Amino acid sequence: MRRGAFLRRLRSMRVLIATDAWHPQVNGVVTTLSRLSAELPKLGVESTYLTPDRFPTLPMPGYRTIRLALVRPSRIAAIVDEANPDWIHIATEGPIGWAMRRYCLAHEREFTTSYHTKFPEYAARITGLPAAWVYALERRFHHKSAGVMVATASLELDLRARGFKRLMRWSRGVDLELFQPRPVRHFGNGPVFLYVGRVSREKNIEAFLDAKLPGRKVVVGEGPHLPQLRRRYADVRFAGERFGQDLAEYYASADVFVFPSRTDTFGLVLLEAMASGLPVAAFPVTGPIDIVEHTVSGVLGEDLAAAACEALKLDPRAARARAAQFAWSQSAREFLHNIEAASRAGAPHRADASVPQAAAPQRNQHRSITQGHRT
């Protein structure tokens, strides 16, 4: 379909997005949804966000900065009635996500979901619960979804092997104007190896801090694991949280971005670093493998120190060029095309479906968004 026709069909569309992750949290889910809220109006789509700030909340055990909503079903119904959405997307599997899922099933409303993080691995690392138990719960959450949006091909393959159905690709983006190479060196002359992200146990930051590397190591971010790491690694600079221009300058002041996580499904910080001219060193796992494999923008390997040293030899311009292939505007279009495919297919109706394709009878009167394929 031509772009003009695609855009015309979007006019006056209303989408309700339910999420447990929202400001003031700082993570990839919040960044993705925030950028989506900025991009959708440009496509003529009105979006409403159902977030924890609409409810009383309690701090999540172990993560006091993350608030868990105390959800009332009547409040969910009132918000949906007020928003009068044409489509509902459930972004997270927390209290709000489960409550919205129950509402949709009770009212025969079709919906899509997204799978942002490898929560079963997080839970296994933090609580000791078998990851298989948590995956069973995740499958239950997503199995009534008309489409499960995932960020990468490797994650799609992994989830399909674990029994997830109706998987759809939804990539991410980066702000290329904010994150770019700059003539700044806040940490002195190189080499400087940088990590940016939440400082929590499941991020596997010790793999970076224990690596024998020349030069200096810098960690940007906050989290419950930070006090312990500060005590153990006196030679590392812990810079705390940084935002906006400050964060962009911190990226540009380094030489290699080291990504030690084995459980992140994409890693927006990878794109921010590469857009800033930093080659990436990471383990060959879901997320990094989709972004830097088969390119000259990073090095993947089980020996993280060796990968980081090899990444020092790469051309920063190649990292920037790879990041430039990701745009938030395209991410928003993919999101809407997925909703259109899901709305045409209707509610889950065959056990072996992987991606919605054909139209099915609708049980409710909601407007279609788009038709055709990605532009």
Backbone torsions as a table, in degrees:
resi	resn	phi	psi	omega
1	MET	NA	139.2	178.3
2	ARG	-66.3	151.4	-175.1
3	ARG	-59.9	-39.4	-179.1
4	GLY	-60.8	-44.7	178.9
5	ALA	-65.5	-39.0	178.1
6	PHE	-58.9	-47.4	-178.2
7	LEU	-67.3	-38.5	-179.1
8	ARG	-61.8	-36.3	-178.2
9	ARG	-72.7	-13.7	-179.7
10	LEU	-84.7	-17.3	-173.0
11	ARG	-58.3	132.8	175.2
12	SER	74.7	9.5	176.8
13	MET	-70.7	140.0	178.2
14	ARG	-121.5	125.5	-179.8
15	VAL	-122.6	131.7	173.9
16	LEU	-103.6	125.8	-179.9
17	ILE	-115.3	119.0	-179.3
18	ALA	-100.0	126.7	-177.7
19	THR	-146.4	139.5	172.7
20	ASP	-86.5	-16.3	179.7
21	ALA	-100.1	119.4	-178.9
22	TRP	-159.6	171.8	179.0
23	HIS	-56.0	142.4	11.6
24	PRO	-90.3	13.8	175.8
25	GLN	-59.1	147.4	177.1
26	VAL	-120.2	102.8	178.2
27	ASN	-162.0	174.5	-176.1
28	GLY	-65.4	-32.1	178.8
29	VAL	-65.1	-46.5	179.9
30	VAL	-63.6	-43.0	178.6
31	THR	-61.2	-45.1	-179.8
32	THR	-60.8	-47.7	-178.0
33	LEU	-69.1	-34.8	177.4
34	SER	-64.5	-44.4	178.4
35	ARG	-67.2	-34.0	176.5
36	LEU	-62.6	-41.2	179.5
37	SER	-63.9	-28.0	177.9
38	ALA	-81.1	-32.0	-176.0
39	GLU	-84.2	-34.3	-175.2
40	LEU	-60.4	-42.3	177.9
41	PRO	-59.3	-30.3	178.5
42	LYS	-65.5	-21.9	178.4
43	LEU	-99.3	9.2	178.6
44	GLY	81.3	16.7	-176.6
45	VAL	-106.5	132.4	176.8
46	GLU	-94.4	126.3	-179.0
47	SER	-118.7	139.4	174.2
48	THR	-120.1	137.0	-178.0
49	TYR	-112.3	125.6	174.9
50	LEU	-97.6	106.8	-168.6
51	THR	-127.6	168.8	-177.2
52	PRO	-60.9	-22.6	-178.5
53	ASP	-69.9	-2.7	175.7
54	ARG	-92.7	0.9	-176.4
55	PHE	-136.5	161.0	165.5
56	PRO	-62.6	148.4	-177.7
57	THR	-134.2	160.3	172.9
58	LEU	-126.7	148.4	177.9
59	PRO	-69.0	140.8	177.3
60	MET	-72.0	130.7	178.7
61	PRO	-54.2	127.3	180.0
62	GLY	87.0	-15.6	179.5
63	TYR	-138.3	79.0	-173.5
64	ARG	-66.0	-20.8	178.3
65	THR	-77.7	-13.5	177.4
66	ILE	-98.0	121.8	-177.5
67	ARG	-102.1	131.9	177.3
68	LEU	-98.9	127.6	-175.4
69	ALA	-75.7	139.0	171.5
70	LEU	-93.8	93.4	-167.1
71	VAL	-88.2	135.9	172.2
72	ARG	-109.9	129.3	-179.0
73	PRO	-56.0	-37.0	-179.0
74	SER	-64.6	-34.0	178.7
75	ARG	-69.9	-39.4	175.8
76	ILE	-58.2	-48.6	-178.4
77	ALA	-61.3	-40.6	-179.2
78	ALA	-65.0	-40.3	-179.8
79	ILE	-66.8	-41.4	177.8
80	VAL	-63.7	-44.0	179.0
81	ASP	-60.4	-41.8	-179.4
82	GLU	-66.4	-41.9	-178.5
83	ALA	-74.0	-30.2	-179.7
84	ASN	48.4	56.8	-173.3
85	PRO	-77.1	153.6	171.0
86	ASP	-82.2	-24.1	179.2
87	TRP	-150.2	150.9	177.9
88	ILE	-119.7	130.7	175.0
89	HIS	-119.7	128.9	-179.8
90	ILE	-104.9	113.3	-169.9
91	ALA	-88.7	-24.6	-173.9
92	THR	-138.0	162.4	-175.7
93	GLU	-103.4	29.7	178.5
94	GLY	-90.2	-164.9	-178.6
95	PRO	-56.2	-41.4	179.0
96	ILE	-67.4	-42.8	179.7
97	GLY	-61.0	-45.8	179.2
98	TRP	-65.5	-38.7	179.8
99	ALA	-66.0	-41.6	178.5
100	MET	-68.0	-36.3	176.1
101	ARG	-60.6	-46.2	178.3
102	ARG	-60.5	-41.2	178.6
103	TYR	-61.0	-47.8	-177.2
104	CYS	-61.6	-42.8	180.0
105	LEU	-67.0	-40.3	-179.1
106	ALA	-66.8	-31.8	-177.0
107	HIS	-104.8	12.1	178.8
108	GLU	52.9	44.7	175.1
109	ARG	-100.2	123.6	175.9
110	GLU	-72.8	152.4	-176.0
111	PHE	-155.3	159.7	170.9
112	THR	-111.1	163.4	176.1
113	THR	-133.4	170.7	173.4
114	SER	-135.7	150.5	-179.3
115	TYR	-115.5	103.6	-171.4
116	HIS	-95.1	-38.3	-172.7
117	THR	-134.9	156.4	176.6
118	LYS	-82.7	72.1	-176.5
119	PHE	-60.2	-37.8	178.6
120	PRO	-57.1	-40.6	177.3
121	GLU	-67.6	-39.0	176.0
122	TYR	-58.5	-50.1	-176.9
123	ALA	-62.3	-39.4	179.6
124	ALA	-64.0	-40.3	-178.3
125	ARG	-69.8	-38.0	-174.1
126	ILE	-86.2	-42.1	-172.6
127	THR	-104.7	-17.8	-176.1
128	GLY	85.2	-0.3	177.1
129	LEU	-66.6	143.8	175.7
130	PRO	-60.8	132.2	-179.4
131	ALA	-59.7	-32.0	-179.6
132	ALA	-60.5	-35.3	178.3
133	TRP	-64.4	-43.3	-177.4
134	VAL	-71.1	-35.6	175.7
135	TYR	-62.1	-36.1	177.5
136	ALA	-62.0	-41.3	177.2
137	LEU	-66.1	-40.7	178.2
138	GLU	-62.6	-42.7	178.2
139	ARG	-60.5	-40.5	178.1
140	ARG	-61.2	-42.1	-178.8
141	PHE	-61.9	-43.6	-170.8
142	HIS	-92.5	-11.6	-168.3
143	HIS	-72.0	-17.1	175.3
144	LYS	-94.8	0.1	179.0
145	SER	-72.1	141.1	177.0
146	ALA	-74.2	-12.8	177.0
147	GLY	-172.3	131.2	-179.1
148	VAL	-107.1	112.6	-175.5
149	MET	-86.5	129.5	179.5
150	VAL	-129.5	154.2	-168.9
151	ALA	-84.9	-26.7	-171.1
152	THR	-138.0	162.0	179.1
153	ALA	-67.3	-39.2	-178.1
154	SER	-67.5	-36.9	176.8
155	LEU	-67.1	-39.6	177.8
156	GLU	-59.4	-45.4	178.8
157	LEU	-63.1	-41.6	-179.4
158	ASP	-63.5	-46.0	-178.2
159	LEU	-69.2	-37.0	178.1
160	ARG	-62.4	-39.8	178.8
161	ALA	-65.6	-23.5	179.8
162	ARG	-93.2	6.7	173.9
163	GLY	96.5	10.1	176.9
164	PHE	-79.9	145.3	-175.6
165	LYS	-119.9	165.3	173.1
166	ARG	54.9	47.8	-178.6
167	LEU	-81.1	140.0	-177.0
168	MET	-136.3	141.4	-177.0
169	ARG	-83.8	131.8	174.9
170	TRP	-139.2	102.0	-175.6
171	SER	-80.3	-177.7	-176.9
172	ARG	-122.4	-177.7	-177.1
173	GLY	-142.8	-176.0	-179.2
174	VAL	-149.0	147.9	177.3
175	ASP	-84.7	99.5	-174.6
176	LEU	-74.8	-17.7	177.0
177	GLU	-79.0	-38.3	179.9
178	LEU	-77.4	-47.2	-176.3
179	PHE	-96.9	106.2	-178.8
180	GLN	-155.3	160.6	177.1
181	PRO	-59.5	139.2	-178.8
182	ARG	-139.1	150.9	179.1
183	PRO	-83.5	62.7	-179.5
184	VAL	-129.2	150.4	176.8
185	ARG	-144.0	77.5	-178.9
186	HIS	-67.3	-19.2	-176.1
187	PHE	-110.3	15.9	-179.7
188	GLY	82.2	-171.5	-179.2
189	ASN	-68.6	155.1	-174.7
190	GLY	-79.9	-177.1	1.2
191	PRO	-80.9	143.3	176.9
192	VAL	-119.2	126.0	178.7
193	PHE	-107.6	128.5	-169.1
194	LEU	-121.4	140.6	166.6
195	TYR	-122.5	135.7	174.7
196	VAL	-128.9	130.7	177.7
197	GLY	155.1	-176.6	177.7
198	ARG	-66.2	135.8	-179.3
199	VAL	-95.3	85.2	-177.8
200	SER	-137.1	162.3	-171.0
201	ARG	-60.2	-38.5	-174.2
202	GLU	-72.9	-9.7	179.4
203	LYS	-79.0	-8.7	173.7
204	ASN	61.7	36.3	-174.4
205	ILE	-65.8	-28.5	179.4
206	GLU	-58.1	-29.6	178.4
207	ALA	-61.8	-34.1	175.0
208	PHE	-75.2	-47.2	-174.5
209	LEU	-70.0	-26.8	178.1
210	ASP	-84.0	-14.1	-177.5
211	ALA	-66.6	136.4	178.7
212	LYS	-83.0	104.8	-175.0
213	LEU	-128.7	147.8	172.9
214	PRO	-75.3	151.8	176.4
215	GLY	86.3	-147.1	-169.5
216	ARG	-120.6	147.5	175.7
217	LYS	-111.1	136.9	-179.9
218	VAL	-131.0	135.8	176.5
219	VAL	-119.5	124.0	177.0
220	VAL	-112.9	122.0	179.1
221	GLY	145.4	168.2	177.6
222	GLU	-125.3	162.8	176.9
223	GLY	163.4	171.6	-173.4
224	PRO	-66.3	-18.8	-177.8
225	HIS	-90.5	-5.0	-173.6
226	LEU	-63.1	-47.1	-179.2
227	PRO	-57.6	-40.9	-179.7
228	GLN	-65.5	-42.4	-179.4
229	LEU	-67.0	-37.0	178.4
230	ARG	-61.9	-38.2	179.2
231	ARG	-69.5	-37.4	-174.6
232	ARG	-81.0	-29.3	-172.9
233	TYR	-123.5	78.5	-175.9
234	ALA	-69.0	-21.9	-177.3
235	ASP	-87.5	-1.0	179.8
236	VAL	-95.9	139.7	175.3
237	ARG	-88.5	117.8	175.7
238	PHE	-102.0	109.1	-169.6
239	ALA	-93.4	-4.0	-177.5
240	GLY	74.8	-170.4	180.0
241	GLU	-76.4	143.6	175.5
242	ARG	-134.8	148.4	-177.1
243	PHE	-137.5	158.6	171.3
244	GLY	55.3	-131.2	-177.0
245	GLN	-60.3	-39.8	178.3
246	ASP	-59.0	-46.8	179.9
247	LEU	-62.8	-43.1	-180.0
248	ALA	-59.8	-39.5	179.5
249	GLU	-70.9	-32.8	177.5
250	TYR	-66.8	-41.8	174.8
251	TYR	-57.7	-50.5	-174.5
252	ALA	-66.4	-17.3	-179.1
253	SER	-84.2	-4.5	-178.0
254	ALA	-104.9	176.3	-179.0
255	ASP	-116.3	-31.8	178.9
256	VAL	-140.5	139.2	174.6
257	PHE	-99.5	122.6	-179.0
258	VAL	-104.7	124.3	-175.5
259	PHE	-118.1	95.9	-172.3
260	PRO	-86.6	-5.3	-175.7
261	SER	-66.3	142.6	173.7
262	ARG	-108.3	1.1	-172.7
263	THR	-125.2	-7.6	177.9
264	ASP	-69.1	144.5	-176.1
265	THR	-93.1	-14.7	177.0
266	PHE	-147.3	-64.5	-178.9
267	GLY	87.2	79.8	178.2
268	LEU	-58.8	-28.6	179.5
269	VAL	-63.1	-26.4	175.7
270	LEU	-61.1	-46.2	179.9
271	LEU	-67.1	-40.4	178.6
272	GLU	-61.4	-42.6	179.1
273	ALA	-65.0	-48.0	-178.6
274	MET	-63.6	-38.4	176.6
275	ALA	-62.7	-27.1	179.1
276	SER	-85.6	1.4	178.5
277	GLY	92.1	19.0	-179.3
278	LEU	-102.3	118.9	168.0
279	PRO	-64.1	157.1	-173.9
280	VAL	-110.6	140.5	168.2
281	ALA	-118.5	128.1	-175.2
282	ALA	-156.0	166.6	172.0
283	PHE	-74.3	152.6	179.7
284	PRO	-80.0	72.5	-176.4
285	VAL	-129.2	173.0	177.7
286	THR	-51.4	134.8	-177.1
287	GLY	107.7	-85.4	178.6
288	PRO	-57.3	-37.1	-175.4
289	ILE	-63.7	-29.2	179.5
290	ASP	-79.9	-23.8	-173.1
291	ILE	-94.9	-39.5	-173.2
292	VAL	-115.2	-11.5	179.6
293	GLU	-64.9	141.8	-179.7
294	HIS	65.8	20.4	174.1
295	THR	-128.0	174.3	176.2
296	VAL	-106.7	29.6	-176.9
297	SER	-102.4	-1.3	-179.3
298	GLY	-173.5	172.9	179.5
299	VAL	-129.8	128.7	178.2
300	LEU	-109.4	138.7	178.0
301	GLY	-175.4	155.7	178.4
302	GLU	-71.5	-22.8	173.2
303	ASP	-92.8	97.1	-172.9
304	LEU	-65.6	-36.6	179.1
305	ALA	-64.0	-44.7	178.7
306	ALA	-63.3	-40.9	178.4
307	ALA	-62.0	-41.5	-179.6
308	ALA	-65.5	-40.5	178.9
309	CYS	-66.9	-38.0	176.7
310	GLU	-67.4	-36.0	-179.8
311	ALA	-64.2	-27.3	176.9
312	LEU	-58.7	-27.0	-175.8
313	LYS	-84.1	-9.1	-174.5
314	LEU	-80.2	156.6	-179.7
315	ASP	-79.5	120.1	178.4
316	PRO	-56.6	-27.9	-179.5
317	ARG	-67.0	-30.1	178.1
318	ALA	-69.2	-37.4	176.7
319	ALA	-64.0	-44.7	178.7
320	ARG	-61.0	-43.1	-178.9
321	ALA	-63.8	-39.0	178.6
322	ARG	-65.4	-43.7	179.3
323	ALA	-62.4	-31.5	-177.8
324	ALA	-66.7	-11.8	177.8
325	GLN	-78.8	-7.8	-178.3
326	PHE	-110.5	122.7	-179.8
327	ALA	-127.9	140.1	178.5
328	TRP	-66.0	-30.5	179.2
329	SER	-64.3	-41.6	177.6
330	GLN	-67.9	-36.5	176.9
331	SER	-59.4	-42.4	179.0
332	ALA	-64.7	-39.4	178.5
333	ARG	-65.5	-40.6	177.1
334	GLU	-61.0	-41.9	178.2
335	PHE	-56.9	-46.9	-178.0
336	LEU	-70.5	-39.1	176.6
337	HIS	-62.2	-37.1	177.0
338	ASN	-64.0	-41.7	178.4
339	ILE	-63.5	-41.0	179.1
340	GLU	-62.9	-44.1	178.8
341	ALA	-62.2	-41.0	179.3
342	ALA	-67.2	-39.9	-178.5
343	SER	-68.7	-33.8	177.4
344	ARG	-71.1	-34.0	-178.8
345	ALA	-78.2	-28.2	-178.3
346	GLY	82.3	-168.9	-178.3
347	ALA	-65.2	156.3	178.0
348	PRO	-51.2	127.9	-175.1
349	HIS	-135.6	-3.3	174.2
350	ARG	-144.8	136.6	-169.5
351	ALA	-66.3	-25.0	-174.3
352	ASP	-99.7	10.4	-179.5
353	ALA	-67.6	144.3	176.5
354	SER	-117.4	-44.2	176.2
355	VAL	-134.2	130.9	179.6
356	PRO	-58.4	135.4	-179.5
357	GLN	-128.1	-58.1	-172.4
358	ALA	-94.8	154.3	178.7
359	ALA	-70.2	151.1	176.6
360	ALA	-136.6	156.5	179.6
361	PRO	-56.8	138.2	179.5
362	GLN	-94.5	144.3	-179.8
363	ARG	-95.1	-6.2	-179.7
364	ASN	-140.3	169.1	-174.4
365	GLN	-103.7	80.1	178.4
366	HIS	-120.3	142.8	-175.3
367	ARG	-68.2	144.7	172.8
368	SER	-78.1	151.8	-175.4
369	ILE	-95.7	-60.7	-175.5
370	THR	-137.0	172.9	170.9
371	GLN	-139.4	157.8	176.5
372	GLY	98.0	-160.3	-173.3
373	HIS	-114.7	175.6	-178.1
374	ARG	-61.9	145.3	178.9
375	THR	-108.4	NA	NA
